[in-house]
Amino acid sequence: MEKLNHQRIVMAVRWSPQQPLRNVMQKGALYRQFENMRAAKKIAAVIAPMCDDLRLGVPIEPNMIRVSVKRVRIEDADPYALNYETDALSQVREEVRAEVSLPSNAMITKFKQILPTLQNYMAMRGLGAVKLAAALDVSPPPPKPFLHTEMHPRLSGKEAAEGAKELAERLPESSPLKAEMERLAASLKNK
């Protein structure tokens, strides 16, 4: 019983609200997601000015970058081949990869052209372990705002002619629109 109470006290201390969130999450999925977002912000801050200087054509923002950690085999060209002579953990290394989502294939081609320059610049800024790649942005474009216009019933030719004539009378004599509105009123009267 005493051991059980001791465990409850330890658990209460471990999950205390005074501890930072990083300690509480204990490297879970949510923690990795936040770390990837933080890394995307750092990468965007480093490569955005360089992409602008090299005229990529699209501003680089953190929400365009997806950071992932992949395990890559070192020794074997075939990922399914196993080398039983060496330790399995020594055959695999983790690689941080940042995919930049670009809106068109032309942008991807331009990005691939400037990729060596970006990798060198990132290495100078301390992010040399991150491998950049381009990916086509397949998300749908944001919806366009709907402009609501009030629909009126169609006017007959006679009513439209009267409206054009009233507008022509309100316009000053120096206005070039006055003569055009008078011509419109005359043509609508004939319909």
N, CA and C atoms as an extended XYZ file, in Angstrom:
573
Properties=species:S:1:pos:R:3:atomname:S:1:resname:S:1:resid:I:1 pbc="F F F"
N         0.829       -1.192        0.000 N   MET     1
C         0.000        0.000        0.000 CA  MET     1
C         0.867        1.248        0.000 C   MET     1
N         1.942        1.187        0.760 N   GLU     2
C         2.833        2.331        0.849 CA  GLU     2
C         3.472        2.613       -0.511 C   GLU     2
N         3.832        1.549       -1.232 N   LYS     3
C         4.431        1.707       -2.549 CA  LYS     3
C         3.428        2.321       -3.524 C   LYS     3
N         2.167        1.911       -3.440 N   LEU     4
C         1.128        2.445       -4.307 CA  LEU     4
C         0.929        3.935       -4.058 C   LEU     4
N         0.890        4.369       -2.805 N   ASN     5
C         0.760        5.784       -2.481 CA  ASN     5
C         1.961        6.581       -3.002 C   ASN     5
N         3.142        5.992       -2.896 N   HIS     6
C         4.340        6.662       -3.399 CA  HIS     6
C         4.236        6.865       -4.917 C   HIS     6
N         3.702        5.861       -5.623 N   GLN     7
C         3.534        5.989       -7.066 CA  GLN     7
C         2.522        7.065       -7.407 C   GLN     7
N         1.459        7.176       -6.651 N   ARG     8
C         0.460        8.219       -6.896 CA  ARG     8
C         1.067        9.597       -6.699 C   ARG     8
N         1.893        9.760       -5.695 N   ILE     9
C         2.527       11.050       -5.443 CA  ILE     9
C         3.478       11.391       -6.599 C   ILE     9
N         4.246       10.402       -7.057 N   VAL    10
C         5.159       10.632       -8.179 CA  VAL    10
C         4.379       11.009       -9.427 C   VAL    10
N         3.255       10.324       -9.680 N   MET    11
C         2.433       10.640      -10.854 CA  MET    11
C         1.870       12.052      -10.744 C   MET    11
N         1.451       12.436       -9.540 N   ALA    12
C         0.896       13.779       -9.358 CA  ALA    12
C         1.957       14.838       -9.616 C   ALA    12
N         3.176       14.562       -9.179 N   VAL    13
C         4.245       15.522       -9.412 CA  VAL    13
C         4.609       15.555      -10.897 C   VAL    13
N         4.624       14.387      -11.548 N   ARG    14
C         5.007       14.331      -12.949 CA  ARG    14
C         4.042       15.128      -13.821 C   ARG    14
N         2.752       15.046      -13.551 N   TRP    15
C         1.761       15.709      -14.391 CA  TRP    15
C         1.295       17.035      -13.817 C   TRP    15
N         2.135       17.662      -13.086 N   SER    16
C         1.805       18.949      -12.485 CA  SER    16
C         1.631       20.019      -13.565 C   SER    16
N         0.658       20.907      -13.429 N   PRO    17
C         0.456       21.954      -14.431 CA  PRO    17
C         1.591       22.981      -14.461 C   PRO    17
N         2.460       22.990      -13.459 N   GLN    18
C         3.560       23.932      -13.445 CA  GLN    18
C         4.695       23.511      -14.374 C   GLN    18
N         4.713       22.233      -14.785 N   GLN    19
C         5.778       21.772      -15.668 CA  GLN    19
C         5.522       22.273      -17.089 C   GLN    19
N         6.586       22.495      -17.835 N   PRO    20
C         6.397       22.929      -19.222 CA  PRO    20
C         5.717       21.852      -20.049 C   PRO    20
N         5.052       22.274      -21.093 N   LEU    21
C         4.320       21.364      -21.963 CA  LEU    21
C         5.245       20.342      -22.602 C   LEU    21
N         6.469       20.737      -22.916 N   ARG    22
C         7.426       19.843      -23.547 CA  ARG    22
C         7.692       18.617      -22.670 C   ARG    22
N         7.783       18.796      -21.352 N   ASN    23
C         8.033       17.668      -20.451 CA  ASN    23
C         6.809       16.773      -20.336 C   ASN    23
N         5.634       17.362      -20.406 N   VAL    24
C         4.406       16.593      -20.226 CA  VAL    24
C         4.136       15.699      -21.434 C   VAL    24
N         4.364       16.212      -22.633 N   MET    25
C         4.036       15.447      -23.837 CA  MET    25
C         4.983       14.284      -24.063 C   MET    25
N         6.177       14.330      -23.502 N   GLN    26
C         7.113       13.214      -23.536 CA  GLN    26
C         7.354       12.695      -24.953 C   GLN    26
N         7.603       13.597      -25.876 N   LYS    27
C         7.958       13.238      -27.254 CA  LYS    27
C         6.869       12.436      -27.960 C   LYS    27
N         5.632       12.774      -27.742 N   GLY    28
C         4.518       12.096      -28.400 CA  GLY    28
C         4.283       12.646      -29.794 C   GLY    28
N         3.187       12.229      -30.421 N   ALA    29
C         2.871       12.641      -31.784 CA  ALA    29
C         2.608       14.137      -31.870 C   ALA    29
N         1.917       14.681      -30.878 N   LEU    30
C         1.636       16.111      -30.885 CA  LEU    30
C         2.928       16.912      -30.734 C   LEU    30
N         3.817       16.427      -29.907 N   TYR    31
C         5.113       17.092      -29.728 CA  TYR    31
C         5.889       17.093      -31.045 C   TYR    31
N         5.900       15.974      -31.753 N   ARG    32
C         6.600       15.909      -33.038 CA  ARG    32
C         5.983       16.872      -34.044 C   ARG    32
N         4.657       16.986      -34.010 N   GLN    33
C         3.973       17.906      -34.926 CA  GLN    33
C         4.397       19.344      -34.654 C   GLN    33
N         4.465       19.721      -33.368 N   PHE    34
C         4.893       21.082      -33.022 CA  PHE    34
C         6.357       21.298      -33.388 C   PHE    34
N         7.195       20.293      -33.194 N   GLU    35
C         8.602       20.416      -33.561 CA  GLU    35
C         8.753       20.561      -35.069 C   GLU    35
N         7.960       19.833      -35.835 N   ASN    36
C         8.009       19.963      -37.287 CA  ASN    36
C         7.551       21.353      -37.732 C   ASN    36
N         6.541       21.900      -37.055 N   MET    37
C         6.096       23.250      -37.382 CA  MET    37
C         7.180       24.270      -37.051 C   MET    37
N         7.842       24.095      -35.924 N   ARG    38
C         8.928       24.991      -35.541 CA  ARG    38
C        10.072       24.904      -36.546 C   ARG    38
N        10.400       23.698      -36.977 N   ALA    39
C        11.460       23.515      -37.969 CA  ALA    39
C        11.061       24.136      -39.307 C   ALA    39
N         9.785       24.015      -39.692 N   ALA    40
C         9.316       24.620      -40.943 CA  ALA    40
C         9.455       26.139      -40.893 C   ALA    40
N         9.177       26.736      -39.732 N   LYS    41
C         9.342       28.193      -39.598 CA  LYS    41
C        10.801       28.596      -39.744 C   LYS    41
N        11.703       27.815      -39.150 N   LYS    42
C        13.135       28.123      -39.262 CA  LYS    42
C        13.604       27.995      -40.705 C   LYS    42
N        13.201       26.921      -41.366 N   ILE    43
C        13.618       26.692      -42.741 CA  ILE    43
C        13.068       27.786      -43.654 C   ILE    43
N        11.803       28.148      -43.454 N   ALA    44
C        11.210       29.210      -44.275 CA  ALA    44
C        11.927       30.542      -44.053 C   ALA    44
N        12.293       30.833      -42.805 N   ALA    45
C        13.005       32.082      -42.520 CA  ALA    45
C        14.368       32.113      -43.201 C   ALA    45
N        14.995       30.942      -43.366 N   VAL    46
C        16.316       30.894      -43.993 CA  VAL    46
C        16.213       30.960      -45.513 C   VAL    46
N        15.307       30.171      -46.112 N   ILE    47
C        15.315       30.080      -47.576 CA  ILE    47
C        14.434       31.122      -48.265 C   ILE    47
N        13.490       31.744      -47.571 N   ALA    48
C        12.597       32.713      -48.218 CA  ALA    48
C        13.360       33.891      -48.831 C   ALA    48
N        14.291       34.542      -48.105 N   PRO    49
C        15.007       35.658      -48.737 CA  PRO    49
C        15.855       35.203      -49.924 C   PRO    49
N        16.436       34.019      -49.817 N   MET    50
C        17.261       33.512      -50.905 CA  MET    50
C        16.398       33.201      -52.134 C   MET    50
N        15.206       32.639      -51.936 N   CYS    51
C        14.309       32.357      -53.052 CA  CYS    51
C        13.836       33.647      -53.710 C   CYS    51
N        13.614       34.688      -52.912 N   ASP    52
C        13.249       35.983      -53.487 CA  ASP    52
C        14.393       36.553      -54.312 C   ASP    52
N        15.630       36.441      -53.801 N   ASP    53
C        16.795       36.935      -54.533 CA  ASP    53
C        17.010       36.175      -55.829 C   ASP    53
N        16.741       34.882      -55.816 N   LEU    54
C        16.937       34.045      -57.004 CA  LEU    54
C        15.700       34.004      -57.897 C   LEU    54
N        14.710       34.801      -57.581 N   ARG    55
C        13.489       34.985      -58.370 CA  ARG    55
C        12.743       33.663      -58.633 C   ARG    55
N        12.396       33.017      -57.557 N   LEU    56
C        11.626       31.777      -57.668 CA  LEU    56
C        10.232       32.059      -58.218 C   LEU    56
N         9.646       33.171      -57.798 N   GLY    57
C         8.333       33.540      -58.322 CA  GLY    57
C         7.199       33.322      -57.353 C   GLY    57
N         7.469       32.743      -56.217 N   VAL    58
C         6.437       32.534      -55.206 CA  VAL    58
C         7.083       32.755      -53.837 C   VAL    58
N         6.424       33.508      -52.954 N   PRO    59
C         7.009       33.696      -51.622 CA  PRO    59
C         6.916       32.410      -50.802 C   PRO    59
N         7.998       32.053      -50.145 N   ILE    60
C         8.039       30.839      -49.329 CA  ILE    60
C         7.536       31.174      -47.928 C   ILE    60
N         6.539       30.419      -47.477 N   GLU    61
C         5.949       30.602      -46.155 CA  GLU    61
C         6.038       29.278      -45.390 C   GLU    61
N         5.986       29.345      -44.048 N   PRO    62
C         6.098       28.100      -43.264 CA  PRO    62
C         5.016       27.070      -43.559 C   PRO    62
N         3.819       27.512      -43.932 N   ASN    63
C         2.757       26.531      -44.189 CA  ASN    63
C         2.951       25.792      -45.509 C   ASN    63
N         3.947       26.201      -46.317 N   MET    64
C         4.252       25.514      -47.561 CA  MET    64
C         5.292       24.414      -47.369 C   MET    64
N         5.853       24.311      -46.165 N   ILE    65
C         6.941       23.369      -45.916 CA  ILE    65
C         6.455       22.253      -45.001 C   ILE    65
N         6.685       21.018      -45.434 N   ARG    66
C         6.332       19.853      -44.617 CA  ARG    66
C         7.625       19.142      -44.239 C   ARG    66
N         7.898       19.085      -42.948 N   VAL    67
C         9.122       18.480      -42.436 CA  VAL    67
C         8.807       17.065      -41.981 C   VAL    67
N         9.679       16.128      -42.360 N   SER    68
C         9.503       14.749      -41.928 CA  SER    68
C        10.873       14.140      -41.682 C   SER    68
N        10.881       13.125      -40.836 N   VAL    69
C        12.111       12.385      -40.545 CA  VAL    69
C        11.941       10.995      -41.128 C   VAL    69
N        12.867       10.620      -42.000 N   LYS    70
C        12.795        9.312      -42.646 CA  LYS    70
C        14.026        8.509      -42.299 C   LYS    70
N        13.859        7.208      -42.220 N   ARG    71
C        14.988        6.303      -41.993 CA  ARG    71
C        15.504        5.850      -43.342 C   ARG    71
N        16.804        6.031      -43.550 N   VAL    72
C        17.428        5.719      -44.831 CA  VAL    72
C        18.499        4.668      -44.601 C   VAL    72
N        18.529        3.658      -45.441 N   ARG    73
C        19.565        2.627      -45.348 CA  ARG    73
C        20.859        3.184      -45.914 C   ARG    73
N        21.956        2.920      -45.248 N   ILE    74
C        23.250        3.450      -45.660 CA  ILE    74
C        23.952        2.519      -46.627 C   ILE    74
N        24.081        1.275      -46.270 N   GLU    75
C        24.957        0.358      -47.009 CA  GLU    75
C        24.284       -0.269      -48.221 C   GLU    75
N        23.037       -0.614      -48.129 N   ASP    76
C        22.397       -1.398      -49.179 CA  ASP    76
C        21.672       -0.506      -50.181 C   ASP    76
N        21.844       -0.812      -51.453 N   ALA    77
C        21.102       -0.103      -52.481 CA  ALA    77
C        19.663       -0.606      -52.516 C   ALA    77
N        19.477       -1.882      -52.227 N   ASP    78
C        18.159       -2.482      -52.190 CA  ASP    78
C        17.606       -2.348      -50.773 C   ASP    78
N        16.498       -1.620      -50.592 N   PRO    79
C        15.988       -1.425      -49.232 CA  PRO    79
C        15.471       -2.698      -48.576 C   PRO    79
N        15.234       -3.764      -49.356 N   TYR    80
C        14.709       -4.995      -48.785 CA  TYR    80
C        15.807       -6.019      -48.504 C   TYR    80
N        17.019       -5.704      -48.931 N   ALA    81
C        18.132       -6.634      -48.683 CA  ALA    81
C        18.611       -6.470      -47.248 C   ALA    81
N        18.928       -7.558      -46.609 N   LEU    82
C        19.415       -7.520      -45.237 CA  LEU    82
C        20.861       -7.957      -45.194 C   LEU    82
N        21.658       -7.257      -44.425 N   ASN    83
C        23.051       -7.626      -44.229 CA  ASN    83
C        23.161       -8.175      -42.811 C   ASN    83
N        23.305       -9.488      -42.703 N   TYR    84
C        23.306      -10.127      -41.392 CA  TYR    84
C        24.654      -10.020      -40.690 C   TYR    84
N        25.694       -9.567      -41.389 N   GLU    85
C        27.027       -9.492      -40.797 CA  GLU    85
C        27.209       -8.273      -39.903 C   GLU    85
N        26.452       -7.236      -40.137 N   THR    86
C        26.578       -6.023      -39.321 CA  THR    86
C        25.308       -5.804      -38.509 C   THR    86
N        25.416       -4.925      -37.556 N   ASP    87
C        24.282       -4.592      -36.705 CA  ASP    87
C        23.214       -3.875      -37.534 C   ASP    87
N        21.950       -4.211      -37.333 N   ALA    88
C        20.868       -3.629      -38.125 CA  ALA    88
C        20.736       -2.128      -37.869 C   ALA    88
N        20.999       -1.681      -36.640 N   LEU    89
C        20.868       -0.259      -36.328 CA  LEU    89
C        21.957        0.581      -36.991 C   LEU    89
N        23.112       -0.026      -37.247 N   SER    90
C        24.183        0.730      -37.892 CA  SER    90
C        23.947        0.870      -39.395 C   SER    90
N        23.023        0.132      -39.963 N   GLN    91
C        22.733        0.208      -41.384 CA  GLN    91
C        21.731        1.312      -41.724 C   GLN    91
N        21.094        1.873      -40.720 N   VAL    92
C        20.033        2.850      -40.945 CA  VAL    92
C        20.391        4.160      -40.254 C   VAL    92
N        20.118        5.265      -40.948 N   ARG    93
C        20.286        6.576      -40.323 CA  ARG    93
C        19.023        7.392      -40.578 C   ARG    93
N        18.794        8.356      -39.729 N   GLU    94
C        17.624        9.210      -39.893 CA  GLU    94
C        18.000       10.442      -40.705 C   GLU    94
N        17.121       10.821      -41.595 N   GLU    95
C        17.346       11.965      -42.462 CA  GLU    95
C        16.162       12.912      -42.321 C   GLU    95
N        16.455       14.182      -42.100 N   VAL    96
C        15.400       15.186      -42.003 CA  VAL    96
C        15.164       15.734      -43.405 C   VAL    96
N        13.917       15.664      -43.844 N   ARG    97
C        13.566       16.081      -45.195 CA  ARG    97
C        12.494       17.153      -45.111 C   ARG    97
N        12.684       18.223      -45.873 N   ALA    98
C        11.708       19.310      -45.929 CA  ALA    98
C        11.191       19.419      -47.359 C   ALA    98
N         9.899       19.158      -47.532 N   GLU    99
C         9.272       19.272      -48.847 CA  GLU    99
C         8.590       20.625      -48.944 C   GLU    99
N         8.942       21.372      -49.981 N   VAL   100
C         8.350       22.681      -50.224 CA  VAL   100
C         7.249       22.497      -51.261 C   VAL   100
N         6.018       22.819      -50.891 N   SER   101
C         4.882       22.686      -51.811 CA  SER   101
C         4.831       23.915      -52.708 C   SER   101
N         4.900       23.682      -54.004 N   LEU   102
C         4.879       24.766      -54.980 CA  LEU   102
C         3.670       24.604      -55.889 C   LEU   102
N         3.113       25.714      -56.395 N   PRO   103
C         1.839       25.643      -57.113 CA  PRO   103
C         1.886       25.085      -58.532 C   PRO   103
N         3.059       25.035      -59.176 N   SER   104
C         3.087       24.557      -60.555 CA  SER   104
C         4.384       23.802      -60.838 C   SER   104
N         4.370       23.059      -61.937 N   ASN   105
C         5.556       22.310      -62.334 CA  ASN   105
C         6.691       23.233      -62.751 C   ASN   105
N         6.353       24.392      -63.291 N   ALA   106
C         7.386       25.355      -63.669 CA  ALA   106
C         8.137       25.845      -62.426 C   ALA   106
N         7.414       26.068      -61.343 N   MET   107
C         8.047       26.485      -60.084 CA  MET   107
C         8.940       25.367      -59.535 C   MET   107
N         8.490       24.128      -59.671 N   ILE   108
C         9.287       22.991      -59.196 CA  ILE   108
C        10.590       22.901      -59.979 C   ILE   108
N        10.514       23.099      -61.292 N   THR   109
C        11.723       23.061      -62.119 CA  THR   109
C        12.684       24.166      -61.714 C   THR   109
N        12.171       25.363      -61.500 N   LYS   110
C        13.019       26.481      -61.072 CA  LYS   110
C        13.626       26.191      -59.700 C   LYS   110
N        12.836       25.607      -58.799 N   PHE   111
C        13.331       25.276      -57.463 CA  PHE   111
C        14.459       24.252      -57.545 C   PHE   111
N        14.306       23.259      -58.415 N   LYS   112
C        15.351       22.250      -58.574 CA  LYS   112
C        16.638       22.868      -59.119 C   LYS   112
N        16.503       23.915      -59.943 N   GLN   113
C        17.678       24.592      -60.471 CA  GLN   113
C        18.440       25.342      -59.382 C   GLN   113
N        17.716       25.931      -58.443 N   ILE   114
C        18.373       26.708      -57.385 CA  ILE   114
C        18.631       25.882      -56.136 C   ILE   114
N        18.273       24.588      -56.161 N   LEU   115
C        18.409       23.724      -54.991 CA  LEU   115
C        19.844       23.631      -54.458 C   LEU   115
N        20.871       23.456      -55.293 N   PRO   116
C        22.231       23.400      -54.731 CA  PRO   116
C        22.628       24.686      -53.996 C   PRO   116
N        22.225       25.822      -54.527 N   THR   117
C        22.516       27.093      -53.865 CA  THR   117
C        21.799       27.177      -52.520 C   THR   117
N        20.540       26.732      -52.474 N   LEU   118
C        19.781       26.747      -51.224 CA  LEU   118
C        20.391       25.800      -50.195 C   LEU   118
N        20.810       24.601      -50.638 N   GLN   119
C        21.424       23.643      -49.705 CA  GLN   119
C        22.714       24.211      -49.117 C   GLN   119
N        23.535       24.849      -49.951 N   ASN   120
C        24.775       25.457      -49.449 CA  ASN   120
C        24.478       26.576      -48.461 C   ASN   120
N        23.480       27.391      -48.771 N   TYR   121
C        23.112       28.492      -47.888 CA  TYR   121
C        22.578       27.968      -46.557 C   TYR   121
N        21.774       26.888      -46.610 N   MET   122
C        21.254       26.296      -45.372 CA  MET   122
C        22.383       25.692      -44.548 C   MET   122
N        23.389       25.101      -45.206 N   ALA   123
C        24.534       24.541      -44.480 CA  ALA   123
C        25.308       25.647      -43.782 C   ALA   123
N        25.438       26.806      -44.413 N   MET   124
C        26.119       27.935      -43.778 CA  MET   124
C        25.345       28.457      -42.586 C   MET   124
N        24.021       28.307      -42.612 N   ARG   125
C        23.165       28.779      -41.522 CA  ARG   125
C        22.920       27.720      -40.460 C   ARG   125
N        23.574       26.560      -40.562 N   GLY   126
C        23.460       25.526      -39.536 CA  GLY   126
C        22.373       24.506      -39.779 C   GLY   126
N        21.785       24.497      -40.964 N   LEU   127
C        20.728       23.538      -41.276 CA  LEU   127
C        21.164       22.598      -42.398 C   LEU   127
N        22.430       22.224      -42.402 N   GLY   128
C        22.964       21.373      -43.459 CA  GLY   128
C        22.426       19.963      -43.457 C   GLY   128
N        21.912       19.496      -42.323 N   ALA   129
C        21.388       18.131      -42.243 CA  ALA   129
C        20.017       18.003      -42.889 C   ALA   129
N        19.361       19.117      -43.168 N   VAL   130
C        18.026       19.085      -43.762 CA  VAL   130
C        18.152       18.996      -45.277 C   VAL   130
N        17.489       18.005      -45.861 N   LYS   131
C        17.475       17.832      -47.311 CA  LYS   131
C        16.205       18.466      -47.860 C   LYS   131
N        16.356       19.402      -48.783 N   LEU   132
C        15.209       20.072      -49.389 CA  LEU   132
C        14.714       19.290      -50.594 C   LEU   132
N        13.423       19.340      -50.822 N   ALA   133
C        12.802       18.731      -51.991 CA  ALA   133
C        11.585       19.565      -52.359 C   ALA   133
N        11.175       19.478      -53.604 N   ALA   134
C         9.993       20.204      -54.060 CA  ALA   134
C         8.860       19.226      -54.303 C   ALA   134
N         7.653       19.664      -54.035 N   ALA   135
C         6.465       18.836      -54.269 CA  ALA   135
C         5.371       19.721      -54.846 C   ALA   135
N         4.549       19.137      -55.690 N   LEU   136
C         3.447       19.874      -56.289 CA  LEU   136
C         2.329       20.036      -55.262 C   LEU   136
N         1.852       21.246      -55.117 N   ASP   137
C         0.775       21.529      -54.166 CA  ASP   137
C        -0.537       21.065      -54.780 C   ASP   137
N        -1.124       20.041      -54.211 N   VAL   138
C        -2.356       19.478      -54.756 CA  VAL   138
C        -3.594       19.937      -53.996 C   VAL   138
N        -3.436       20.845      -53.060 N   SER   139
C        -4.591       21.332      -52.318 CA  SER   139
C        -5.413       22.238      -53.231 C   SER   139
N        -6.724       22.201      -53.100 N   PRO   140
C        -7.561       23.032      -53.968 CA  PRO   140
C        -7.354       24.508      -53.648 C   PRO   140
N        -7.539       25.368      -54.640 N   PRO   141
C        -7.372       26.803      -54.369 CA  PRO   141
C        -8.448       27.292      -53.410 C   PRO   141
N        -8.179       28.364      -52.684 N   PRO   142
C        -9.195       28.862      -51.755 CA  PRO   142
C       -10.431       29.313      -52.518 C   PRO   142
N       -11.588       29.157      -51.911 N   PRO   143
C       -12.812       29.542      -52.624 CA  PRO   143
C       -12.863       31.042      -52.854 C   PRO   143
N       -13.394       31.402      -54.012 N   LYS   144
C       -13.528       32.820      -54.333 CA  LYS   144
C       -14.775       33.342      -53.637 C   LYS   144
N       -14.713       34.564      -53.131 N   PRO   145
C       -15.895       35.097      -52.454 CA  PRO   145
C       -17.038       35.305      -53.449 C   PRO   145
N       -18.214       34.959      -53.012 N   PHE   146
C       -19.391       35.103      -53.860 CA  PHE   146
C       -19.909       36.529      -53.747 C   PHE   146
N       -20.013       37.185      -54.872 N   LEU   147
C       -20.554       38.537      -54.883 CA  LEU   147
C       -22.044       38.454      -55.167 C   LEU   147
N       -22.817       38.851      -54.195 N   HIS   148
C       -24.262       38.787      -54.355 CA  HIS   148
C       -24.734       40.077      -55.008 C   HIS   148
N       -25.363       39.937      -56.136 N   THR   149
C       -25.940       41.116      -56.797 CA  THR   149
C       -27.446       40.963      -56.795 C   THR   149
N       -28.097       42.049      -56.584 N   GLU   150
C       -29.547       42.024      -56.521 CA  GLU   150
C       -30.101       41.919      -57.930 C   GLU   150
N       -30.985       40.979      -58.147 N   MET   151
C       -31.565       40.768      -59.464 CA  MET   151
C       -32.876       41.541      -59.564 C   MET   151
N       -32.994       42.298      -60.620 N   HIS   152
C       -34.222       43.053      -60.871 CA  HIS   152
C       -34.942       42.432      -62.052 C   HIS   152
N       -36.241       42.616      -62.117 N   PRO   153
C       -36.950       42.100      -63.290 CA  PRO   153
C       -36.501       42.857      -64.546 C   PRO   153
N       -36.560       42.178      -65.665 N   ARG   154
C       -36.125       42.776      -66.922 CA  ARG   154
C       -37.064       43.903      -67.313 C   ARG   154
N       -36.452       44.986      -67.770 N   LEU   155
C       -37.236       46.139      -68.205 CA  LEU   155
C       -37.619       45.971      -69.663 C   LEU   155
N       -38.786       46.503      -69.992 N   SER   156
C       -39.172       46.483      -71.398 CA  SER   156
C       -38.380       47.561      -72.135 C   SER   156
N       -38.438       47.549      -73.442 N   GLY   157
C       -37.697       48.516      -74.246 CA  GLY   157
C       -38.130       49.948      -73.938 C   GLY   157
N       -39.408       50.127      -73.720 N   LYS   158
C       -39.944       51.467      -73.468 CA  LYS   158
C       -39.451       51.985      -72.109 C   LYS   158
N       -39.490       51.143      -71.072 N   GLU   159
C       -39.021       51.543      -69.738 CA  GLU   159
C       -37.516       51.821      -69.737 C   GLU   159
N       -36.751       50.986      -70.439 N   ALA   160
C       -35.307       51.183      -70.522 CA  ALA   160
C       -34.990       52.473      -71.257 C   ALA   160
N       -35.762       52.777      -72.298 N   ALA   161
C       -35.546       54.016      -73.057 CA  ALA   161
C       -35.818       55.232      -72.166 C   ALA   161
N       -36.862       55.161      -71.346 N   GLU   162
C       -37.174       56.280      -70.439 CA  GLU   162
C       -36.064       56.469      -69.398 C   GLU   162
N       -35.527       55.339      -68.870 N   GLY   163
C       -34.446       55.424      -67.901 CA  GLY   163
C       -33.188       56.027      -68.511 C   GLY   163
N       -32.844       55.645      -69.734 N   ALA   164
C       -31.667       56.196      -70.411 CA  ALA   164
C       -31.869       57.677      -70.701 C   ALA   164
N       -33.097       58.059      -71.078 N   LYS   165
C       -33.396       59.472      -71.376 CA  LYS   165
C       -33.286       60.319      -70.114 C   LYS   165
N       -33.796       59.806      -68.965 N   GLU   166
C       -33.690       60.534      -67.687 CA  GLU   166
C       -32.226       60.711      -67.277 C   GLU   166
N       -31.438       59.691      -67.472 N   LEU   167
C       -30.019       59.778      -67.133 CA  LEU   167
C       -29.315       60.787      -68.035 C   LEU   167
N       -29.667       60.814      -69.317 N   ALA   168
C       -29.057       61.763      -70.254 CA  ALA   168
C       -29.416       63.196      -69.866 C   ALA   168
N       -30.626       63.402      -69.364 N   GLU   169
C       -31.046       64.754      -68.960 CA  GLU   169
C       -30.301       65.227      -67.720 C   GLU   169
N       -29.935       64.297      -66.810 N   ARG   170
C       -29.214       64.675      -65.591 CA  ARG   170
C       -27.735       64.952      -65.830 C   ARG   170
N       -27.187       64.444      -66.916 N   LEU   171
C       -25.768       64.635      -67.187 CA  LEU   171
C       -25.507       66.044      -67.708 C   LEU   171
N       -24.339       66.619      -67.392 N   PRO   172
C       -24.017       67.963      -67.908 CA  PRO   172
C       -23.776       67.918      -69.426 C   PRO   172
N       -23.925       69.062      -70.063 N   GLU   173
C       -23.766       69.159      -71.515 CA  GLU   173
C       -22.356       68.801      -71.969 C   GLU   173
N       -21.352       69.052      -71.129 N   SER   174
C       -19.960       68.785      -71.507 CA  SER   174
C       -19.598       67.300      -71.441 C   SER   174
N       -20.455       66.470      -70.867 N   SER   175
C       -20.156       65.050      -70.697 CA  SER   175
C       -20.300       64.305      -72.026 C   SER   175
N       -19.290       63.523      -72.442 N   PRO   176
C       -19.430       62.737      -73.676 CA  PRO   176
C       -20.435       61.598      -73.517 C   PRO   176
N       -20.763       61.248      -72.280 N   LEU   177
C       -21.715       60.176      -72.022 CA  LEU   177
C       -23.149       60.612      -72.324 C   LEU   177
N       -23.393       61.928      -72.277 N   LYS   178
C       -24.752       62.431      -72.499 CA  LYS   178
C       -25.229       62.068      -73.903 C   LYS   178
N       -24.395       62.300      -74.915 N   ALA   179
C       -24.779       62.002      -76.298 CA  ALA   179
C       -24.989       60.502      -76.480 C   ALA   179
N       -24.144       59.698      -75.847 N   GLU   180
C       -24.279       58.242      -75.963 CA  GLU   180
C       -25.569       57.750      -75.309 C   GLU   180
N       -25.923       58.324      -74.179 N   MET   181
C       -27.161       57.918      -73.498 CA  MET   181
C       -28.380       58.321      -74.327 C   MET   181
N       -28.326       59.464      -75.003 N   GLU   182
C       -29.428       59.880      -75.877 CA  GLU   182
C       -29.556       58.910      -77.052 C   GLU   182
N       -28.421       58.468      -77.608 N   ARG   183
C       -28.458       57.499      -78.707 CA  ARG   183
C       -29.017       56.163      -78.224 C   ARG   183
N       -28.646       55.775      -77.004 N   LEU   184
C       -29.162       54.521      -76.438 CA  LEU   184
C       -30.658       54.611      -76.227 C   LEU   184
N       -31.141       55.736      -75.710 N   ALA   185
C       -32.571       55.912      -75.494 CA  ALA   185
C       -33.331       55.837      -76.819 C   ALA   185
N       -32.773       56.421      -77.872 N   ALA   186
C       -33.442       56.400      -79.195 CA  ALA   186
C       -33.459       54.962      -79.731 C   ALA   186
N       -32.374       54.210      -79.551 N   SER   187
C       -32.366       52.843      -80.079 CA  SER   187
C       -33.279       51.925      -79.278 C   SER   187
N       -33.403       52.152      -77.964 N   LEU   188
C       -34.288       51.311      -77.152 CA  LEU   188
C       -35.752       51.627      -77.414 C   LEU   188
N       -36.057       52.861      -77.843 N   LYS   189
C       -37.437       53.236      -78.113 CA  LYS   189
C       -37.956       52.490      -79.337 C   LYS   189
N       -37.048       52.166      -80.265 N   ASN   190
C       -37.441       51.469      -81.486 CA  ASN   190
C       -37.709       49.981      -81.250 C   ASN   190
N       -37.289       49.425      -80.151 N   LYS   191
C       -37.479       47.989      -79.891 CA  LYS   191
C       -38.801       47.695      -79.290 C   LYS   191
